[in-house]
Amino acid sequence: MNFGLRFLFILFISFVKSQNIESLANIPSELKESEIRIYKDRGIYNSGFVFRIYKDGQTWKANLTQWFLPKKISQDEFERVAPKLIALKPTKTIEELFLNLRALNIEFLPKEEYFQYKKEKRKVVYDEEEKDWLFETTNAIQILDGTGYLVKYQSGKQKNEFHYNNPESYLKHYPEIDELKSFVDILNYIRKEFNIEF
């Protein structure tokens, strides 16, 4: 990569890092008193999604926002691309759907790092050289492609935030991990009840 291209790439990455997702999606950084927000990362694409279900005053709302990375217009200029907001109209009340997501334990799911150990297989073996018992660990499978999700939850004073990397892919390899199963159930519930590809 020549110096000019490298400089342009660094400039572009710096610009993207300076823009947080809330800014690109044109949504407030603070959650409402009752809100579930799920960010679907962009993967290899130039856009991502934010699913929101929240109470605004006395009204319950649900929407899906598609945000875009800035568009290059010249060697050193980038232009913001307006996000697309889709108001969701489920057949059930939005409040009921919010409560059903709570019933699926979205407020209690842990960060992925807290159950990473479940992806590793350990057994005790006797090492002849050491003349001692040792743990033998089989490392977890690493899935590099796929989709990650960041979840932010608030209901009154109860808050939760966690990120799962490729939960559906990992669940195929580790069906015994309850946390992955619970989160995939949440994603499937949202897809079904809101009739969206998410």
Secondary structure, 3 states (H helix, E strand, C coil): CCHHHHHHHHHHHHHHHHCCHHHHHCCCCCCCCEEEEEEECCCCCCEEEEEEEEEECCEEEEEEEEEECCEEEECCEEECCCCEEEECCCCCCHHHHHHHHHHCCCCCCCCHHHCHHHHCEEEEEEECCCCEEEEEEECCCCCCCCCEEEEEEEECCEEEEEEEECHHHHHHHCCCCHHHHHHHHHHHHHHHHHCCCC
